[in-house]
Amino acid sequence: MSNTMTPYKAAREVNTQLAELGIEKELPPQMLYTYVTKGYIKSVEVDGKKRVTAEALAEWFVSYVTKLQGKVTVERVEDDGEVIPDNDGTEGEWTEGHDFDADTDDLS
């Protein structure tokens, strides 16, 4: 059988890897428990409890980091000129492959 771990240990592993990659984000263990329960991270049952395999965690981690690296914090300007930061960590704007022309207010 593959090496398995609890979602708590998986969260510790993920946070260690994020830090090594220079990503300033720490995931709470509860988030990993939820992701396992909802099936976002594949799990196996060991002694009646859900466990995460190292392979399943690695697969999820690659997609998670890819998603994080494709998003940036941007500011949104309302019609009245008020600047509202979009920095909640979950929403962002895709920026890859686009250049913004400030003169025409156009993405190309």
Steps between C-alpha positions, in 0.01 A plus 500: 500500500610857433627729771192661658450789740224682681373826350668675797841363401420576135443866597840509672663352190324749271598797717863385504503473121330838454764662723780331305354642178492848654119515503386692806183306569415254775208263468314401817460125560120542496524600134670173409243302701227676301675439168534129581134478608381672182730289282720785377793299632467127436509282808504137604344338802736356761352348817169672423654849465579704193869537426685685226763325291821682420420461130151653533636789707775567246245500215276749683798713608626548144158620384463723808838670452434542128173674583670724760777603264253592226320754716610842619360765728353785298313818572155561359390857435129573539307752286533762772880466495522307827782244499408165654779247555428142396730323743296237678731224386232305316397730219733655248543583138679282248788695356685248287523587133330837527639851473297790632493819297418781743430747217222289349400313818537180297649157561680352203 
